[in-house]
Amino acid sequence: MTRTAIRSGLVAAVLALGLGLQGCIPVVFATGAALGVLVGTDPRPAETMKSDIDAGGNISSSISDVFKDTAHVNVNVFNGNTLLTGEVPNAAAKARVEEIARKNPGVRKIYNEVTIGPVSTTANRLYDTQLSARVKTAVVGEIGDLGSVHLMVVTERQVVYLLGISKPDVVDRAAKAASLVSGVNQVVKMAEYQPGGPADR
């Protein structure tokens, strides 16, 4: 199976899992295997959402052009906050990945969570996809009021990252729910704390 076919299959799997969870809108913004899944509603204006999607696609394409198959890097962007995850061969490559992302005009802040080591297996990535779906279910069950949740769940190597924009107590409750999901090794809160209102650059 080709790399493209594998990634296409992963995208389909995430969408299928997301659509099966009632009350949430599954939105995929990543350009690699660690696909960000939206929990709740998306407060971003249309132009901000487009900017985020364009930034993620352009950064991922540039990284792929530079590293080919020697690295596996996923890019998730929410309101200009850019999460980089995956694996690269050395420290220089990790720095180069961040440099590429920083040049994109749609990026406000970078979280470089890329690790140095061999690329993850397809089985690893599928398991992360399943974990994201289970975390989404757990967060929905814990909070209930989806109108107050504006979070993106990204899972890489069993580490769950929470991007988005929500009130501090909502982020804390979501993180707690995620941490109780079997298979999750760590939860990292990266969401912006805002009392309310639409996303604003």
HELIX and SHEET records of a PDB file:
HELIX    1   1 ARG A    3  LEU A   19  1                                  17    
HELIX    2   2 ALA A   46  PHE A   67  1                                  22    
HELIX    3   3 ALA A   91  ARG A  102  1                                  12    
HELIX    4   4 THR A  122  ILE A  143  1                                  22    
HELIX    5   5 LEU A  146  SER A  148  5                                   3    
HELIX    6   6 PRO A  168  SER A  179  1                                  12    
SHEET    1   A 4 VAL A  37  GLY A  40  0                                        
SHEET    2   A 4 HIS A 150  GLU A 156 -1                                        
SHEET    3   A 4 VAL A 159  SER A 166 -1                                        
SHEET    4   A 4 GLN A 186  LYS A 189  1                                        
SHEET    1   B 4 VAL A  37  GLY A  40  0                                        
SHEET    2   B 4 HIS A 150  GLU A 156 -1                                        
SHEET    3   B 4 VAL A 159  SER A 166 -1                                        
SHEET    4   B 4 GLU A 192  TYR A 193  1                                        
SHEET    1   C 3 HIS A  72  PHE A  78  0                                        
SHEET    2   C 3 ASN A  81  VAL A  88 -1                                        
SHEET    3   C 3 LYS A 109  ASN A 112  1                                        
SHEET    1   D 3 HIS A  72  PHE A  78  0                                        
SHEET    2   D 3 ASN A  81  VAL A  88 -1                                        
SHEET    3   D 3 THR A 115  ILE A 116  1                                        
END                                                                             
